[in-house]
Amino acid sequence: MRKQVALALLVLAATIVVSACGGTQEAGTLGANTATAPRGLRNGRPPHTDPNKSCDAQGVNSTQLNPGACTEAGVRYVVANYGGVVKLRTLAVAITGVGVAPGYRRPEGNIAPRYDAFLRVTLQVQNRDRVAHRFGLGQTMLGIGSDNYLESTEIERNVHPEAIVRVNGGNIGPGETLRGDVVFDITEGDYRILQQRGRFFIWNFGDRASPQLRRGEQIGQIRLYAGEVTPPPQQPRG
C-alpha cells in the first residue's frame, strides 16, 4: 500500500511546482525565480494596503487575492501570492520551489514519513535586520485546508542535506540571502489539494511557528493556490 501511495505522489509531483535544488548564501536582493506557478491572477501594480486595517476590507483574502499587509483578530499579516515576496520586520522570503519525496534512504535504514510523504518547500530568505541571525528550526508552518503542519525538525536537523538550517548553519548576515528547504510530513489527500487550498506561513527570526496565533505578532503568508503575474511591458508611444 505504501508503495502505491509513493508512486501516486511521484506522479503528482510531475504536475506541481518543481523544487529547486541546493542551497547557497549570497549577498544582494531577494527575488523568486520560479519557472512555473499556480494560476495567474493579477496584472498591473497591486493596491496599497494599510497594516492597521482589516484584511477583508482591503481584499487581502482568499476571494480577491490581493497581496499586502493587514490586521485580523489582532494578528498582523503580510501576505503574498506564489512568486511574490513577503517582507516582515526582520526578514524577506520567497518560495522558489516545491517538491515531494516518499522517504529518505540512509545506510542504516530507510526513513519513511509518519503520514504519506515529505514535502520540501525551497525558500530564499534575506536578513533585513542590522545584525546577523540564524534561521531557526520550526520557524514556518504549512496550512492545507483545515490542517496545519509544523516542520519535520528531526528530518531537517539530521537527514535532509539541503535543509536551510544546515546550509551555512542557517546563519544569515545583515543584507545577505540564504536558500534552502523546510520539510513537512503530510498526507496524500492534502498533497492533492495543495495547489487549491495551500498556505505557507513564516515567522520573524527568533519566533517559533504555532497554530495558536498570538495577538500582536507578525506573520507572513504565501498563498500556494494563487500566483503572481508579471505585468506586461508598456509599449512605447509613437
C-alpha positions as CSV (number, residue, x, y, z in Angstrom):
1,M,0.0,0.0,0.0
2,R,2.8,2.5,0.9
3,K,4.5,1.8,-2.5
4,Q,1.2,2.6,-4.3
5,V,0.9,5.9,-2.3
6,A,4.6,6.7,-3.1
7,L,4.1,6.1,-6.8
8,A,0.9,8.2,-6.9
9,L,2.8,11.1,-5.1
10,L,5.7,10.9,-7.6
11,V,3.2,11.1,-10.5
12,L,1.6,14.1,-8.9
13,A,5.0,15.7,-8.4
14,A,5.3,16.0,-12.1
15,T,2.3,18.3,-12.2
16,I,3.3,20.6,-9.2
17,V,5.9,23.3,-9.0
18,V,9.3,21.7,-9.5
19,S,11.7,22.0,-6.5
20,A,14.9,24.0,-6.8
21,C,17.8,22.0,-5.5
22,G,20.8,23.0,-3.5
23,G,21.4,25.9,-1.1
24,T,23.8,28.9,-1.3
25,Q,24.4,32.0,0.7
26,E,24.7,35.2,-1.4
27,A,24.6,38.9,-1.0
28,G,22.1,41.1,-2.8
29,T,18.4,41.5,-3.3
30,L,15.8,38.8,-2.8
31,G,13.7,37.6,-5.7
32,A,11.7,34.4,-6.6
33,N,12.9,32.6,-9.7
34,T,10.0,30.2,-10.2
35,A,9.7,28.8,-13.7
36,T,6.1,27.7,-13.1
37,A,3.4,28.7,-10.6
38,P,-0.3,28.2,-9.8
39,R,-2.9,30.0,-11.8
40,G,-2.0,33.6,-12.6
41,L,-4.2,36.2,-11.0
42,R,-3.1,39.8,-11.4
43,N,-2.0,42.3,-13.9
44,G,-0.7,45.7,-13.0
45,R,0.5,47.1,-9.7
46,P,-1.1,45.7,-6.5
47,P,-3.2,48.1,-4.5
48,H,-1.6,49.9,-1.5
49,T,-2.6,48.3,1.8
50,D,-2.6,49.7,5.4
51,P,-1.2,47.2,8.0
52,N,-3.5,48.6,10.6
53,K,-6.7,48.0,8.6
54,S,-8.6,44.7,8.4
55,C,-7.6,42.1,5.8
56,D,-11.1,41.7,4.4
57,A,-11.7,45.4,4.0
58,Q,-8.6,45.6,1.8
59,G,-9.2,42.5,-0.3
60,V,-6.3,40.6,1.3
61,N,-8.3,37.4,1.4
62,S,-9.0,34.2,-0.5
63,T,-11.6,35.8,-2.7
64,Q,-9.9,39.0,-4.0
65,L,-6.4,37.6,-3.5
66,N,-4.7,41.0,-3.0
67,P,-1.2,40.9,-1.5
68,G,-0.3,43.3,1.2
69,A,-0.2,44.0,5.0
70,C,-3.3,43.9,7.2
71,T,-4.6,43.0,10.7
72,E,-7.1,40.4,11.6
73,A,-8.1,39.5,15.2
74,G,-5.1,41.3,16.5
75,V,-2.6,39.4,14.3
76,R,-0.6,41.3,11.8
77,Y,-0.3,39.6,8.5
78,V,1.9,40.2,5.4
79,V,0.5,38.2,2.5
80,A,1.9,37.4,-0.9
81,N,0.9,35.1,-3.8
82,Y,3.2,32.4,-5.0
83,G,6.0,34.0,-6.9
84,G,5.9,37.1,-4.7
85,V,8.0,38.2,-1.7
86,V,6.8,38.6,1.9
87,K,8.7,41.3,3.8
88,L,8.5,41.0,7.6
89,R,10.2,43.2,10.2
90,T,13.5,41.1,10.2
91,L,13.3,39.1,7.0
92,A,12.1,38.8,3.5
93,V,11.1,35.4,2.0
94,A,10.1,33.9,-1.3
95,I,9.3,30.3,-2.3
96,T,11.4,29.2,-5.2
97,G,10.1,25.6,-5.5
98,V,8.0,22.8,-4.0
99,G,8.8,19.1,-4.3
100,V,7.9,15.8,-2.7
101,A,9.8,12.7,-1.5
102,P,8.3,9.4,-0.4
103,G,11.1,8.9,2.1
104,Y,14.9,9.1,2.7
105,R,17.4,6.4,2.1
106,R,20.3,6.0,4.6
107,P,22.9,3.3,5.1
108,E,21.5,2.4,8.5
109,G,17.9,2.1,7.1
110,N,15.3,4.0,5.2
111,I,13.2,6.7,6.9
112,A,9.5,6.7,5.9
113,P,7.1,9.6,6.7
114,R,4.6,9.3,9.5
115,Y,1.9,10.1,7.0
116,D,2.4,9.6,3.3
117,A,5.2,11.9,2.0
118,F,7.8,14.5,2.8
119,L,7.0,17.9,1.2
120,R,10.0,20.1,0.6
121,V,9.5,23.9,0.3
122,T,12.6,25.7,-1.0
123,L,12.9,29.2,0.4
124,Q,15.1,32.2,-0.4
125,V,15.4,34.2,2.8
126,Q,17.0,37.6,3.2
127,N,18.0,39.1,6.5
128,R,16.5,42.6,6.7
129,D,17.9,43.4,10.1
130,R,21.2,45.2,11.0
131,V,22.6,42.2,12.9
132,A,23.2,38.5,11.9
133,H,20.5,35.9,12.6
134,R,20.2,32.2,12.5
135,F,17.2,30.7,10.7
136,G,15.6,28.6,13.3
137,L,14.1,25.1,13.3
138,G,10.3,25.3,13.4
139,Q,10.1,28.9,12.1
140,T,7.5,28.0,9.4
141,M,4.2,26.2,9.1
142,L,2.1,24.7,6.2
143,G,-1.6,25.1,6.1
144,I,-3.7,22.9,3.7
145,G,-7.4,23.3,4.1
146,S,-8.2,22.9,7.8
147,D,-4.9,21.1,8.5
148,N,-1.8,22.7,9.9
149,Y,1.6,21.1,9.7
150,L,4.7,22.1,11.7
151,E,8.1,21.3,10.2
152,S,9.7,17.9,10.5
153,T,12.5,19.2,12.5
154,E,14.3,15.9,13.1
155,I,14.4,15.3,9.3
156,E,15.8,18.8,8.8
157,R,18.3,18.5,11.6
158,N,19.6,15.0,10.9
159,V,18.6,13.8,7.4
160,H,17.8,16.4,4.7
161,P,21.1,17.8,3.5
162,E,19.6,20.8,1.8
163,A,17.6,22.0,4.9
164,I,18.0,25.7,5.3
165,V,19.1,25.2,8.9
166,R,22.0,23.1,7.7
167,V,23.1,25.5,4.9
168,N,25.8,27.6,6.4
169,G,24.4,26.5,9.8
170,G,21.3,28.6,9.0
171,N,23.3,31.8,9.6
172,I,22.5,34.9,7.6
173,G,24.4,38.1,7.9
174,P,22.8,41.6,7.5
175,G,21.5,42.1,4.0
176,E,22.6,38.5,3.0
177,T,20.4,35.9,1.5
178,L,20.2,32.1,2.3
179,R,18.5,29.5,0.2
180,G,17.4,26.0,1.4
181,D,14.5,23.8,2.3
182,V,12.0,23.3,5.0
183,V,10.3,19.9,5.2
184,F,6.8,18.8,6.2
185,D,5.3,15.3,6.7
186,I,1.9,15.4,5.0
187,T,-0.9,13.1,3.9
188,E,-1.6,12.2,0.3
189,G,-5.0,13.8,0.5
190,D,-3.6,17.1,1.5
191,Y,-0.8,16.9,-1.1
192,R,-3.5,16.5,-3.8
193,I,-5.2,19.8,-2.8
194,L,-2.0,21.7,-2.1
195,Q,-2.5,24.0,-5.1
196,Q,-6.1,24.6,-4.3
197,R,-6.0,25.2,-0.6
198,G,-2.4,25.5,0.5
199,R,-0.9,28.4,2.5
200,F,2.7,28.8,3.7
201,F,3.3,30.7,7.0
202,I,6.6,32.2,8.2
203,W,7.6,34.0,11.4
204,N,10.3,36.6,12.1
205,F,13.8,35.5,13.3
206,G,13.6,34.3,16.9
207,D,9.9,33.4,16.8
208,R,8.5,29.9,16.5
209,A,5.6,28.7,14.4
210,S,2.4,27.7,16.2
211,P,-1.2,27.0,15.0
212,Q,-2.3,29.1,18.1
213,L,-1.7,32.6,16.8
214,R,-1.0,35.4,19.3
215,R,-2.3,38.9,19.2
216,G,0.4,41.4,18.2
217,E,2.7,39.0,16.4
218,Q,3.6,39.5,12.8
219,I,3.2,36.5,10.4
220,G,4.0,36.1,6.7
221,Q,1.7,34.1,4.5
222,I,2.3,32.9,0.9
223,R,-0.7,31.6,-1.0
224,L,0.2,28.4,-2.8
225,Y,-3.1,28.5,-4.7
226,A,-2.5,31.9,-6.3
227,G,0.3,33.0,-8.5
228,E,1.8,36.5,-9.2
229,V,1.7,37.6,-12.8
230,T,4.4,39.9,-14.1
231,P,2.8,43.0,-15.7
232,P,3.3,43.1,-19.5
233,P,5.8,45.7,-20.7
234,Q,4.4,49.0,-21.8
235,Q,4.6,49.7,-25.4
236,P,6.4,53.0,-26.4
237,R,4.2,55.7,-27.7
238,G,4.9,56.6,-31.3
